[in-house]
Amino acid sequence: MGLDFSYSIAIAEELGNINCGGIPMAIGVQSDMATPALARFGSDELKRQFLAPTIAGDVVACLGVSEAGAGSDVASIKTMAVRKGDDYIINGSKMWITNGCQADWMCLLTNTSTGPSHKNKSLICLPMKTPGVHITKKIDKMGMKSSDTAQIFFEDVRVPCKNLIGEEGMGFIYQMLQFQEERMWGTASVLARMESMIQETIDYTQQRKIFNQPLLNNQVVHYRLAELSTEVELLRSLLHRTVALYIDGNDVTKFASMAKLKAGRLGRELSDSCLQFWGGMGFTNEVLVSRFYRDFRLLSIGAGADEVMLSIICKYMGTLPSKK
Ligand SMILES: Cc1cc2nc3c(=O)[nH]c(=O)nc-3n(C[C@H](O)[C@H](O)[C@H](O)COP(=O)(O)OP(=O)(O)OC[C@H]3O[C@@H](n4cnc5c(N)ncnc54)[C@H](O)[C@@H]3O)c2cc1C
């Protein structure tokens, strides 16, 4: 059970045509961020209870990994679930949770023992209406404003042990696998928006007359847009190759990290270059290009910052200094 991944990526590319980053992101959380581990490792009962209604769009899911003190360093999360009879009692908090203000359930990464930090974590399906779950803050962001982002606290939250996804202690590994789909999905979701930003800029600079000619006639403008368009096609090729390898059952951690890194960097470069050609209009909230400029900034931070992607790529290249 779960969405076929090639279908999922096609939807992500299509969703990019909705010229607003927050809506695709909220949907991506449902299909490819909070649910891949459940689809792959969850019991049939858990899939019936949480996965099927999520994929059908009847309930809203969120992913609870990051904490105020642990974003890039996922292994250092502090949230703790302690077994008591047939239940886990959960205490701790989560930060930056997309869909968090409206979610029906959370795919929660929590410590379940005090062992080594890569072996002491588990993923648990946590219904958000459970007593002790406190949504304390809707975070005011510079972009992605149509997607809600929450800070959430857990105070003696009681969840049945049968809500555990897969095996106890495997949560860190499951989450690292789950991140691969999130990173491919994130890349797919920005391609169409990048293209529409280039097209909008072509349209604008064609009709905008400066020094008695369309702005687009300046070689610096049309060459730059051609360069950016080439970069988008290269990113699309990398993504499609990565998705094909993934569907064939390969480990795509290196390629998914490269795609996510490039998507974040190209998003920033492209939105900055396009905005420049809009002049003062680009600095207003009346045009799409300024919204993209703000929304795209997230991609170099969320789902693992650029530097985290670089360290993963270096690990696969064998160039990361070993920790003594
Ligand atoms: C709008 C939004 C939505 C989000 N949605 C979710 C969600 O739904 N669920 C969830 O769990 N999390 C979510 N996140 C959290 C996101 O994944 C984290 O913000 C991200 O992982 C970075 O963690 P941090 O903010 O704690 O930054 P930090 O870990 O404090 O890192 C700060 C900066 O340090 C730098 N850095 C990090 N590691 C290294 C390194 N090894 N070498 C050099 N520099 C480094 C990077 O530039 C990084 O940006 C969301 C965040 C935002 C902003």
The ligand as an ORCA input file, in Angstrom:
! r2SCAN-3c Opt
* xyz 0 1
  C       9.214     26.122      6.680
  C       9.850     24.914      7.292
  C       9.171     23.710      7.292
  C       9.728     22.587      7.911
  N       9.005     21.418      7.999
  C       9.465     20.406      8.768
  C       8.647     19.268      9.051
  O       7.519     19.150      8.560
  N       9.127     18.306      9.880
  C      10.363     18.378     10.452
  O      10.736     17.473     11.187
  N      11.179     19.442     10.203
  C      10.747     20.451      9.389
  N      11.561     21.560      9.149
  C      12.870     21.631      9.794
  C      14.045     21.577      8.829
  O      14.247     20.260      8.372
  C      15.259     22.143      9.601
  O      15.048     23.542      9.701
  C      16.573     21.846      8.929
  O      16.876     20.479      9.020
  C      17.716     22.656      9.557
  O      17.717     22.497     10.941
  P      17.799     23.807     11.886
  O      16.768     24.776     11.441
  O      17.745     23.349     13.293
  O      19.199     24.421     11.565
  P      20.573     24.042     12.294
  O      20.693     22.572     12.472
  O      20.737     24.919     13.492
  O      21.627     24.488     11.171
  C      21.832     25.886     10.877
  C      22.726     25.984      9.672
  O      23.984     25.391      9.976
  C      24.590     24.971      8.783
  N      25.077     23.596      8.944
  C      24.396     22.508      9.343
  N      25.171     21.415      9.359
  C      26.407     21.827      8.962
  C      27.658     21.195      8.749
  N      27.807     19.882      8.947
  N      28.703     21.937      8.329
  C      28.569     23.265      8.124
  N      27.407     23.928      8.286
  C      26.351     23.230      8.700
  C      23.544     25.053      7.682
  O      23.790     26.193      6.876
  C      22.262     25.232      8.442
  O      21.282     25.949      7.697
  C      11.027     22.672      8.484
  C      11.729     23.898      8.453
  C      11.157     25.003      7.885
  C      11.929     26.300      7.925
*
